[in-house]
Amino acid sequence: MAKYQRLMDEIQQQIEAGIWLPGTRLPSLRQQVAQQGLSLMTVLHAYELLESQGWIVSRPQSGYYVAPRALASAPLSVTISEQVDINDFVFDVLQATRDPAIVPFGSAFPDPALFPQRQLMRSLANVSHQLTPTDALHNLPPGNATLRQLLAQRYARQGITLSPDEIVITSGALEALNLSLQSLTEPGDYVVIEQPSFYGALQAIERLKLKALAIPVDAQNGIDLVQLEEALQRWPVKACWLMTTLHNPLGVTLSAERKQQLVALLARYQVPMIEDDVYAELWSGDTPPLPAKAWDRQGNVLHCGSFSKSLVAGFRVGWVAAGQHAQRIQRLQLMSTLSTSAPMQLALADFLATRRYDTHLKRLRQILAKRQQMVRQALLKVLPAQATLSEARGGYFLWVTLPDSINTTQLYQQALAQGISIAPGQLFSAGEQFSHCFRLNTAWPWDTRAEAAIETLGKLMAQGQTRAAS
């Protein structure tokens, strides 16, 4: 047994025996070095692992303390990832969707034919004729003033009062999310994400060398608030990256009550939340859901949005309503991408100044809802008897849960050989918890090609089940 493991076992036994009571300060690292005859790195490694397992907690400039007993002994399905490694697999899956010969069920984007390309090009042409040499300077961080004001007005129509100065325009939502995370953390910090999670969050945690605490998300109710609070009590969480509306990949939207509870919980522990809300405009029904930001009274929620999923992917324009963190995010942006394209910002400001955006959104929601229903009906005919299908209301993703015996990474490879892409569950976790699930994009045209692809997927799933049974 390794030396650090022996020390861990000894401390665990002492805690269970009541020698070290909950809230008691443990011997310092240097005291353990002297008492145990171990190196400082060995003792530190043992303490860090005990902390990651919920036995002890660290307090800055104070030391290590025994965690509350109820929490130390309680079962918890939070997944702790000391190191996240997802980037290579994400790259391979996304590359496959670029081939026009592939049926793009694995794509992350909606059908670009649904966007008002001609009107957008007209707006781009309008501003191109008016561009001056100083426009590049006027559109440096925090971004174009008119565009930020128009965004603040859209927030105001939801009852959310934000100053345009709180909004930073970014190169797509992913930059907004990454800059927000970077502004709140340092390498080695703990960050709460969801389980399953958008792979962009996993990539960001990998790149920034952070530690992930993955909280389960239910396809009906959203994130488990009880387990979230237990994680906040156990670990020194520096930020949460969460999707409260049309979660990717599950498609679930938290109720207004649960969003309010979530914001209040994080405010109580003074943990900021990065709200990934890129699908906000793709809701279905009579009333648009409010973001969690609507209940934020402390400037604790950094709300990130984008036009890439609702208006135009190629412009790569997003934003973050960052409040008190706006200045920090602007400085980080100046050190990385410098700024978002000035012509694209100006073109979007020109387009948003009219009523065309809301007219487009109404049509887009109707088409997406119809296509999603068509794919759902086709899938239900071919899925194995034990499979389940998510009940997303809005957006363009369906989450399929198959019997445990079917590995969807293998299904992905088999489908790709047949000219069909899917997004296997392995994309959405640092572990293997969702290796029997996959996400399917329903935004593309429903035609004979798509129908045949669903039938092929059904045959591949049936073959996978047969092989597992034999």
C-alpha positions as a Python dict, from the first residue, in 0.01 Angstrom:
ca = {
    (1, 'M'): (0, 0, 0),
    (2, 'A'): (128, 346, -87),
    (3, 'K'): (233, 577, 196),
    (4, 'Y'): (-36, 835, 120),
    (5, 'Q'): (-301, 559, 121),
    (6, 'R'): (-188, 438, 464),
    (7, 'L'): (-219, 792, 600),
    (8, 'M'): (-565, 828, 443),
    (9, 'D'): (-686, 502, 598),
    (10, 'E'): (-550, 602, 937),
    (11, 'I'): (-728, 940, 933),
    (12, 'Q'): (-1054, 784, 809),
    (13, 'Q'): (-1044, 529, 1093),
    (14, 'Q'): (-975, 805, 1346),
    (15, 'I'): (-1270, 1008, 1218),
    (16, 'E'): (-1501, 704, 1227),
    (17, 'A'): (-1382, 626, 1583),
    (18, 'G'): (-1470, 979, 1694),
    (19, 'I'): (-1112, 1082, 1768),
    (20, 'W'): (-1153, 1373, 1529),
    (21, 'L'): (-1506, 1514, 1560),
    (22, 'P'): (-1689, 1709, 1285),
    (23, 'G'): (-1553, 2063, 1267),
    (24, 'T'): (-1229, 1969, 1445),
    (25, 'R'): (-905, 2102, 1300),
    (26, 'L'): (-673, 1821, 1192),
    (27, 'P'): (-296, 1825, 1249),
    (28, 'S'): (-130, 2058, 1001),
    (29, 'L'): (67, 1929, 705),
    (30, 'R'): (397, 2003, 878),
    (31, 'Q'): (282, 1833, 1199),
    (32, 'Q'): (193, 1521, 1001),
    (33, 'V'): (531, 1532, 828),
    (34, 'A'): (704, 1538, 1166),
    (35, 'Q'): (480, 1273, 1326),
    (36, 'Q'): (459, 1030, 1034),
    (37, 'G'): (806, 1072, 887),
    (38, 'L'): (655, 1137, 544),
    (39, 'S'): (733, 1395, 280),
    (40, 'L'): (524, 1712, 257),
    (41, 'M'): (398, 1612, -90),
    (42, 'T'): (282, 1270, 39),
    (43, 'V'): (84, 1428, 324),
    (44, 'L'): (-62, 1695, 95),
    (45, 'H'): (-173, 1430, -156),
    (46, 'A'): (-346, 1230, 119),
    (47, 'Y'): (-527, 1540, 249),
    (48, 'E'): (-639, 1646, -99),
    (49, 'L'): (-781, 1299, -169),
    (50, 'L'): (-959, 1293, 166),
    (51, 'E'): (-1109, 1631, 78),
    (52, 'S'): (-1219, 1513, -266),
    (53, 'Q'): (-1395, 1217, -99),
    (54, 'G'): (-1578, 1441, 147),
    (55, 'W'): (-1400, 1337, 467),
    (56, 'I'): (-1235, 1673, 534),
    (57, 'V'): (-1260, 2032, 414),
    (58, 'S'): (-990, 2295, 370),
    (59, 'R'): (-1024, 2651, 489),
    (60, 'P'): (-790, 2908, 332),
    (61, 'Q'): (-509, 3017, 565),
    (62, 'S'): (-658, 2804, 844),
    (63, 'G'): (-595, 2439, 763),
    (64, 'Y'): (-797, 2120, 724),
    (65, 'Y'): (-1107, 2033, 925),
    (66, 'V'): (-1326, 1723, 959),
    (67, 'A'): (-1634, 1754, 739),
    (68, 'P'): (-1981, 1745, 900),
    (69, 'R'): (-2051, 1384, 996),
    (70, 'A'): (-2386, 1368, 820),
    (71, 'L'): (-2219, 1462, 497),
    (72, 'A'): (-1908, 1251, 538),
    (73, 'S'): (-2110, 933, 575),
    (74, 'A'): (-2403, 1012, 344),
    (75, 'P'): (-2420, 844, 4),
    (76, 'L'): (-2359, 1093, -272),
    (77, 'S'): (-2370, 1039, -645),
    (78, 'V'): (-2169, 1352, -722),
    (79, 'T'): (-1891, 1258, -960),
    (80, 'I'): (-1551, 1409, -883),
    (81, 'S'): (-1307, 1444, -1171),
    (82, 'E'): (-959, 1549, -1068),
    (83, 'Q'): (-862, 1554, -1435),
    (84, 'V'): (-1096, 1588, -1730),
    (85, 'D'): (-988, 1455, -2071),
    (86, 'I'): (-1260, 1487, -2334),
    (87, 'N'): (-1123, 1714, -2605),
    (88, 'D'): (-995, 1453, -2854),
    (89, 'F'): (-1322, 1260, -2861),
    (90, 'V'): (-1529, 1579, -2903),
    (91, 'F'): (-1309, 1681, -3196),
    (92, 'D'): (-1355, 1346, -3370),
    (93, 'V'): (-1734, 1346, -3334),
    (94, 'L'): (-1778, 1706, -3446),
    (95, 'Q'): (-1549, 1658, -3746),
    (96, 'A'): (-1774, 1378, -3870),
    (97, 'T'): (-2076, 1610, -3886),
    (98, 'R'): (-1902, 1838, -4138),
    (99, 'D'): (-1932, 1587, -4422),
    (100, 'P'): (-2242, 1679, -4630),
    (101, 'A'): (-2287, 1311, -4714),
    (102, 'I'): (-2352, 1233, -4346),
    (103, 'V'): (-2702, 1257, -4197),
    (104, 'P'): (-2623, 1514, -3922),
    (105, 'F'): (-2816, 1377, -3624),
    (106, 'G'): (-2498, 1430, -3422),
    (107, 'S'): (-2465, 1799, -3510),
    (108, 'A'): (-2484, 2066, -3240),
    (109, 'F'): (-2634, 2328, -3475),
    (110, 'P'): (-2977, 2371, -3632),
    (111, 'D'): (-3035, 2362, -4007),
    (112, 'P'): (-2881, 2690, -4139),
    (113, 'A'): (-3157, 2707, -4402),
    (114, 'L'): (-3391, 2806, -4117),
    (115, 'F'): (-3207, 3134, -4069),
    (116, 'P'): (-3296, 3460, -4256),
    (117, 'Q'): (-2974, 3464, -4456),
    (118, 'R'): (-3090, 3716, -4718),
    (119, 'Q'): (-3205, 3971, -4462),
    (120, 'L'): (-2886, 3928, -4260),
    (121, 'M'): (-2672, 3978, -4569),
    (122, 'R'): (-2870, 4292, -4643),
    (123, 'S'): (-2792, 4423, -4293),
    (124, 'L'): (-2425, 4330, -4340),
    (125, 'A'): (-2418, 4514, -4674),
    (126, 'N'): (-2582, 4819, -4517),
    (127, 'V'): (-2322, 4854, -4243),
    (128, 'S'): (-2032, 4766, -4474),
    (129, 'H'): (-2101, 5078, -4679),
    (130, 'Q'): (-2094, 5287, -4363),
    (131, 'L'): (-1784, 5140, -4196),
    (132, 'T'): (-1515, 5389, -4097),
    (133, 'P'): (-1156, 5332, -3986),
    (134, 'T'): (-1257, 5409, -3625),
    (135, 'D'): (-1533, 5147, -3610),
    (136, 'A'): (-1284, 4878, -3512),
    (137, 'L'): (-1194, 5084, -3203),
    (138, 'H'): (-1558, 5157, -3119),
    (139, 'N'): (-1634, 4784, -3117),
    (140, 'L'): (-1353, 4674, -2887),
    (141, 'P'): (-1459, 4522, -2553),
    (142, 'P'): (-1719, 4554, -2414),
    (143, 'G'): (-1851, 4567, -2771),
    (144, 'N'): (-2078, 4777, -2991),
    (145, 'A'): (-2278, 5022, -2780),
    (146, 'T'): (-2595, 4997, -2991),
    (147, 'L'): (-2593, 4617, -2984),
    (148, 'R'): (-2547, 4615, -2606),
    (149, 'Q'): (-2832, 4861, -2564),
    (150, 'L'): (-3061, 4648, -2782),
    (151, 'L'): (-2974, 4343, -2572),
    (152, 'A'): (-3045, 4537, -2251),
    (153, 'Q'): (-3385, 4628, -2397),
    (154, 'R'): (-3460, 4260, -2466),
    (155, 'Y'): (-3373, 4181, -2104),
    (156, 'A'): (-3599, 4469, -1992),
    (157, 'R'): (-3892, 4318, -2182),
    (158, 'Q'): (-3848, 4010, -1960),
    (159, 'G'): (-3853, 4226, -1648),
    (160, 'I'): (-3475, 4209, -1600),
    (161, 'T'): (-3307, 4546, -1548),
    (162, 'L'): (-2950, 4548, -1676),
    (163, 'S'): (-2726, 4835, -1774),
    (164, 'P'): (-2566, 4800, -2119),
    (165, 'D'): (-2236, 4845, -1934),
    (166, 'E'): (-2287, 4505, -1770),
    (167, 'I'): (-2296, 4330, -2110),
    (168, 'V'): (-1981, 4217, -2291),
    (169, 'I'): (-2009, 4111, -2658),
    (170, 'T'): (-1806, 3798, -2734),
    (171, 'S'): (-1711, 3573, -3026),
    (172, 'G'): (-2000, 3335, -2969),
    (173, 'A'): (-2144, 3202, -2645),
    (174, 'L'): (-1856, 2960, -2594),
    (175, 'E'): (-1613, 3251, -2555),
    (176, 'A'): (-1857, 3416, -2313),
    (177, 'L'): (-1874, 3096, -2108),
    (178, 'N'): (-1499, 3035, -2115),
    (179, 'L'): (-1410, 3393, -2022),
    (180, 'S'): (-1664, 3384, -1740),
    (181, 'L'): (-1516, 3063, -1602),
    (182, 'Q'): (-1163, 3194, -1636),
    (183, 'S'): (-1256, 3516, -1454),
    (184, 'L'): (-1384, 3322, -1153),
    (185, 'T'): (-1125, 3046, -1110),
    (186, 'E'): (-761, 2951, -1080),
    (187, 'P'): (-603, 2615, -1179),
    (188, 'G'): (-696, 2345, -928),
    (189, 'D'): (-1026, 2506, -822),
    (190, 'Y'): (-1348, 2308, -790),
    (191, 'V'): (-1626, 2387, -1036),
    (192, 'V'): (-1979, 2243, -1033),
    (193, 'I'): (-2109, 2118, -1365),
    (194, 'E'): (-2403, 1899, -1456),
    (195, 'Q'): (-2416, 1526, -1514),
    (196, 'P'): (-2465, 1482, -1809),
    (197, 'S'): (-2301, 1805, -1915),
    (198, 'F'): (-2248, 2011, -2230),
    (199, 'Y'): (-1909, 1899, -2361),
    (200, 'G'): (-1795, 2262, -2390),
    (201, 'A'): (-1793, 2279, -2011),
    (202, 'L'): (-1580, 1964, -1994),
    (203, 'Q'): (-1338, 2108, -2251),
    (204, 'A'): (-1307, 2435, -2059),
    (205, 'I'): (-1236, 2253, -1733),
    (206, 'E'): (-972, 2043, -1908),
    (207, 'R'): (-807, 2351, -2061),
    (208, 'L'): (-808, 2555, -1739),
    (209, 'K'): (-690, 2257, -1527),
    (210, 'L'): (-989, 2273, -1293),
    (211, 'K'): (-1157, 1998, -1088),
    (212, 'A'): (-1513, 1906, -1184),
    (213, 'L'): (-1793, 1825, -941),
    (214, 'A'): (-2069, 1677, -1157),
    (215, 'I'): (-2419, 1699, -1005),
    (216, 'P'): (-2688, 1468, -1148),
    (217, 'V'): (-2953, 1624, -1371),
    (218, 'D'): (-3295, 1463, -1401),
    (219, 'A'): (-3468, 1471, -1740),
    (220, 'Q'): (-3793, 1580, -1575),
    (221, 'N'): (-3688, 1820, -1298),
    (222, 'G'): (-3335, 1935, -1380),
    (223, 'I'): (-3040, 1957, -1143),
    (224, 'D'): (-3060, 1785, -804),
    (225, 'L'): (-3061, 2080, -562),
    (226, 'V'): (-3011, 1858, -255),
    (227, 'Q'): (-2691, 1708, -391),
    (228, 'L'): (-2581, 2051, -512),
    (229, 'E'): (-2606, 2189, -160),
    (230, 'E'): (-2418, 1890, -19),
    (231, 'A'): (-2139, 1956, -270),
    (232, 'L'): (-2129, 2324, -173),
    (233, 'Q'): (-2090, 2220, 191),
    (234, 'R'): (-1820, 1962, 122),
    (235, 'W'): (-1594, 2138, -125),
    (236, 'P'): (-1465, 2494, -175),
    (237, 'V'): (-1660, 2549, -498),
    (238, 'K'): (-1554, 2859, -689),
    (239, 'A'): (-1819, 2857, -966),
    (240, 'C'): (-2108, 2665, -1121),
    (241, 'W'): (-2163, 2622, -1497),
    (242, 'L'): (-2530, 2530, -1543),
    (243, 'M'): (-2801, 2521, -1811),
    (244, 'T'): (-3144, 2601, -1666),
    (245, 'T'): (-3340, 2628, -1993),
    (246, 'L'): (-3342, 2355, -2260),
    (247, 'H'): (-3048, 2169, -2112),
    (248, 'N'): (-2800, 2018, -2355),
    (249, 'P'): (-2829, 1720, -2395),
    (250, 'L'): (-3140, 1636, -2188),
    (251, 'G'): (-3364, 1919, -2309),
    (252, 'V'): (-3513, 1978, -1962),
    (253, 'T'): (-3609, 2329, -1846),
    (254, 'L'): (-3618, 2407, -1475),
    (255, 'S'): (-3945, 2544, -1344),
    (256, 'A'): (-3954, 2907, -1231),
    (257, 'E'): (-3972, 2788, -871),
    (258, 'R'): (-3664, 2567, -904),
    (259, 'K'): (-3469, 2844, -1079),
    (260, 'Q'): (-3551, 3077, -791),
    (261, 'Q'): (-3443, 2811, -540),
    (262, 'L'): (-3119, 2754, -731),
    (263, 'V'): (-3027, 3123, -732),
    (264, 'A'): (-3109, 3157, -362),
    (265, 'L'): (-2901, 2848, -278),
    (266, 'L'): (-2593, 2975, -461),
    (267, 'A'): (-2636, 3322, -309),
    (268, 'R'): (-2641, 3164, 38),
    (269, 'Y'): (-2302, 3002, -26),
    (270, 'Q'): (-2174, 3303, -223),
    (271, 'V'): (-2090, 3089, -525),
    (272, 'P'): (-2130, 3260, -866),
    (273, 'M'): (-2323, 3087, -1141),
    (274, 'I'): (-2240, 3089, -1511),
    (275, 'E'): (-2578, 3044, -1679),
    (276, 'D'): (-2542, 2886, -2022),
    (277, 'D'): (-2861, 3003, -2194),
    (278, 'V'): (-2787, 2964, -2565),
    (279, 'Y'): (-3122, 2795, -2641),
    (280, 'A'): (-3332, 3056, -2460),
    (281, 'E'): (-3516, 3172, -2772),
    (282, 'L'): (-3614, 2819, -2881),
    (283, 'W'): (-3881, 2761, -2617),
    (284, 'S'): (-4212, 2599, -2700),
    (285, 'G'): (-4553, 2695, -2564),
    (286, 'D'): (-4734, 3017, -2482),
    (287, 'T'): (-4492, 3181, -2239),
    (288, 'P'): (-4113, 3212, -2264),
    (289, 'P'): (-3926, 3079, -1959),
    (290, 'L'): (-3730, 3337, -1764),
    (291, 'P'): (-3358, 3274, -1710),
    (292, 'A'): (-3229, 3215, -1359),
    (293, 'K'): (-3074, 3562, -1394),
    (294, 'A'): (-3425, 3706, -1338),
    (295, 'W'): (-3399, 3611, -967),
    (296, 'D'): (-3042, 3734, -920),
    (297, 'R'): (-3027, 4018, -666),
    (298, 'Q'): (-2655, 4006, -585),
    (299, 'G'): (-2495, 4012, -929),
    (300, 'N'): (-2411, 3647, -871),
    (301, 'V'): (-2531, 3512, -1209),
    (302, 'L'): (-2328, 3561, -1527),
    (303, 'H'): (-2585, 3512, -1801),
    (304, 'C'): (-2442, 3393, -2135),
    (305, 'G'): (-2635, 3400, -2461),
    (306, 'S'): (-2579, 3375, -2834),
    (307, 'F'): (-2731, 3432, -3176),
    (308, 'S'): (-2567, 3116, -3314),
    (309, 'K'): (-2858, 2881, -3235),
    (310, 'S'): (-3143, 3121, -3308),
    (311, 'L'): (-3036, 3355, -3588),
    (312, 'V'): (-2699, 3293, -3753),
    (313, 'A'): (-2417, 3053, -3669),
    (314, 'G'): (-2152, 3200, -3898),
    (315, 'F'): (-2141, 3546, -3738),
    (316, 'R'): (-2013, 3395, -3409),
    (317, 'V'): (-2159, 3667, -3186),
    (318, 'G'): (-2257, 3602, -2826),
    (319, 'W'): (-2258, 3795, -2501),
    (320, 'V'): (-2240, 3772, -2126),
    (321, 'A'): (-2440, 3986, -1885),
    (322, 'A'): (-2163, 3980, -1628),
    (323, 'G'): (-2253, 4257, -1382),
    (324, 'Q'): (-1965, 4321, -1142),
    (325, 'H'): (-1745, 4078, -1337),
    (326, 'A'): (-1773, 4268, -1668),
    (327, 'Q'): (-1445, 4459, -1632),
    (328, 'R'): (-1246, 4144, -1554),
    (329, 'I'): (-1398, 3964, -1853),
    (330, 'Q'): (-1317, 4257, -2084),
    (331, 'R'): (-952, 4248, -1979),
    (332, 'L'): (-934, 3873, -2038),
    (333, 'Q'): (-1092, 3916, -2381),
    (334, 'L'): (-839, 4182, -2478),
    (335, 'M'): (-563, 3933, -2392),
    (336, 'S'): (-715, 3652, -2601),
    (337, 'T'): (-936, 3726, -2903),
    (338, 'L'): (-906, 4106, -2864),
    (339, 'S'): (-1264, 4168, -2979),
    (340, 'T'): (-1561, 4036, -3173),
    (341, 'S'): (-1582, 4117, -3545),
    (342, 'A'): (-1695, 4481, -3585),
    (343, 'P'): (-1895, 4424, -3908),
    (344, 'M'): (-2083, 4131, -3752),
    (345, 'Q'): (-2171, 4335, -3444),
    (346, 'L'): (-2291, 4624, -3657),
    (347, 'A'): (-2495, 4396, -3885),
    (348, 'L'): (-2671, 4234, -3588),
    (349, 'A'): (-2746, 4574, -3437),
    (350, 'D'): (-2896, 4678, -3771),
    (351, 'F'): (-3108, 4360, -3788),
    (352, 'L'): (-3224, 4372, -3424),
    (353, 'A'): (-3334, 4734, -3457),
    (354, 'T'): (-3631, 4609, -3662),
    (355, 'R'): (-3912, 4367, -3568),
    (356, 'R'): (-3772, 4105, -3806),
    (357, 'Y'): (-3595, 3907, -3535),
    (358, 'D'): (-3911, 3827, -3336),
    (359, 'T'): (-4100, 3741, -3656),
    (360, 'H'): (-3819, 3502, -3751),
    (361, 'L'): (-3815, 3345, -3403),
    (362, 'K'): (-4186, 3270, -3411),
    (363, 'R'): (-4149, 3086, -3742),
    (364, 'L'): (-3831, 2909, -3626),
    (365, 'R'): (-3999, 2771, -3313),
    (366, 'Q'): (-4290, 2636, -3513),
    (367, 'I'): (-4067, 2455, -3761),
    (368, 'L'): (-3839, 2311, -3491),
    (369, 'A'): (-4137, 2183, -3291),
    (370, 'K'): (-4283, 2013, -3598),
    (371, 'R'): (-3954, 1850, -3697),
    (372, 'Q'): (-3889, 1735, -3342),
    (373, 'Q'): (-4228, 1567, -3330),
    (374, 'M'): (-4168, 1389, -3662),
    (375, 'V'): (-3834, 1248, -3543),
    (376, 'R'): (-3986, 1148, -3208),
    (377, 'Q'): (-4263, 950, -3377),
    (378, 'A'): (-4014, 774, -3605),
    (379, 'L'): (-3780, 689, -3316),
    (380, 'L'): (-4058, 545, -3103),
    (381, 'K'): (-4123, 289, -3376),
    (382, 'V'): (-3766, 154, -3380),
    (383, 'L'): (-3635, 189, -3023),
    (384, 'P'): (-3585, -124, -2812),
    (385, 'A'): (-3865, -197, -2567),
    (386, 'Q'): (-3662, -88, -2263),
    (387, 'A'): (-3545, 241, -2417),
    (388, 'T'): (-3669, 585, -2309),
    (389, 'L'): (-3694, 914, -2494),
    (390, 'S'): (-3671, 1262, -2340),
    (391, 'E'): (-3977, 1489, -2330),
    (392, 'A'): (-3807, 1812, -2438),
    (393, 'R'): (-4041, 2109, -2480),
    (394, 'G'): (-3858, 2324, -2727),
    (395, 'G'): (-3509, 2324, -2872),
    (396, 'Y'): (-3399, 2057, -3117),
    (397, 'F'): (-3242, 1774, -2918),
    (398, 'L'): (-3379, 1438, -2809),
    (399, 'W'): (-3196, 1229, -2547),
    (400, 'V'): (-3223, 854, -2595),
    (401, 'T'): (-3153, 611, -2310),
    (402, 'L'): (-3099, 254, -2428),
    (403, 'P'): (-3062, -71, -2231),
    (404, 'D'): (-2726, -86, -2049),
    (405, 'S'): (-2614, -365, -2282),
    (406, 'I'): (-2591, -129, -2582),
    (407, 'N'): (-2276, 82, -2603),
    (408, 'T'): (-2352, 403, -2794),
    (409, 'T'): (-1988, 477, -2875),
    (410, 'Q'): (-1991, 153, -3074),
    (411, 'L'): (-2334, 246, -3212),
    (412, 'Y'): (-2191, 582, -3320),
    (413, 'Q'): (-1907, 412, -3508),
    (414, 'Q'): (-2143, 164, -3674),
    (415, 'A'): (-2387, 440, -3772),
    (416, 'L'): (-2107, 655, -3911),
    (417, 'A'): (-2006, 368, -4139),
    (418, 'Q'): (-2366, 384, -4269),
    (419, 'G'): (-2347, 760, -4329),
    (420, 'I'): (-2525, 865, -4008),
    (421, 'S'): (-2388, 1066, -3718),
    (422, 'I'): (-2519, 1070, -3361),
    (423, 'A'): (-2375, 1225, -3044),
    (424, 'P'): (-2286, 933, -2812),
    (425, 'G'): (-2330, 970, -2437),
    (426, 'Q'): (-1956, 958, -2378),
    (427, 'L'): (-1942, 1315, -2510),
    (428, 'F'): (-2135, 1445, -2212),
    (429, 'S'): (-1939, 1306, -1920),
    (430, 'A'): (-1581, 1259, -1807),
    (431, 'G'): (-1674, 900, -1718),
    (432, 'E'): (-1877, 612, -1860),
    (433, 'Q'): (-2212, 684, -1693),
    (434, 'F'): (-2391, 755, -2022),
    (435, 'S'): (-2232, 498, -2250),
    (436, 'H'): (-2581, 359, -2318),
    (437, 'C'): (-2730, 699, -2419),
    (438, 'F'): (-2708, 930, -2718),
    (439, 'R'): (-2828, 1275, -2827),
    (440, 'L'): (-3006, 1325, -3156),
    (441, 'N'): (-3047, 1656, -3343),
    (442, 'T'): (-3400, 1699, -3483),
    (443, 'A'): (-3355, 2042, -3647),
    (444, 'W'): (-3269, 1919, -3996),
    (445, 'P'): (-3528, 1856, -4270),
    (446, 'W'): (-3747, 1551, -4222),
    (447, 'D'): (-3730, 1371, -4556),
    (448, 'T'): (-3684, 1022, -4697),
    (449, 'R'): (-3310, 1036, -4623),
    (450, 'A'): (-3370, 1118, -4255),
    (451, 'E'): (-3647, 859, -4229),
    (452, 'A'): (-3420, 589, -4374),
    (453, 'A'): (-3146, 691, -4129),
    (454, 'I'): (-3380, 640, -3831),
    (455, 'E'): (-3473, 296, -3963),
    (456, 'T'): (-3104, 209, -3997),
    (457, 'L'): (-3038, 323, -3640),
    (458, 'G'): (-3322, 98, -3528),
    (459, 'K'): (-3163, -202, -3697),
    (460, 'L'): (-2821, -124, -3547),
    (461, 'M'): (-2972, -95, -3199),
    (462, 'A'): (-3152, -427, -3242),
    (463, 'Q'): (-2829, -593, -3357),
    (464, 'G'): (-2645, -449, -3056),
    (465, 'Q'): (-2907, -590, -2822),
    (466, 'T'): (-2887, -931, -2991),
    (467, 'R'): (-2507, -944, -2963),
    (468, 'A'): (-2525, -851, -2594),
    (469, 'A'): (-2776, -1128, -2528),
    (470, 'S'): (-2574, -1397, -2707),
}
